[in-house]
Amino acid sequence: MDMHTHEGAAHDPVCGMTVDPNAGKPSYAHGAHTYYFCSDGCRLKFAADPERYLNKQGEPEPVDEVPEGVRNL
């Protein structure tokens, strides 16, 4: 079983959403794996730079600055 799938479900490597690979959602083959996405937007981001999303090891991307009006707790 691919590390990006779990009992009939896949995880979008860009946003982390759970995706049903049988629901006709966008997919992208990279290396020996097929990755599934919640939207064409996530698929396009992944296709532009797959290693960025495959090497993040489940960690959220760091935020350099907190947008104005957002409380940082």
HELIX and SHEET records of a PDB file:
HELIX    1   1 ASP A   40  ALA A   48  1                                   9    
HELIX    2   2 PRO A   50  LEU A   54  1                                   5    
SHEET    1   A 3 THR A   5  HIS A   6  0                                        
SHEET    2   A 3 ALA A   9  HIS A  11 -1                                        
SHEET    3   A 3 THR A  18  VAL A  19 -1                                        
SHEET    1   B 2 SER A  27  HIS A  30  0                                        
SHEET    2   B 2 HIS A  33  TYR A  36 -1                                        
END                                                                             
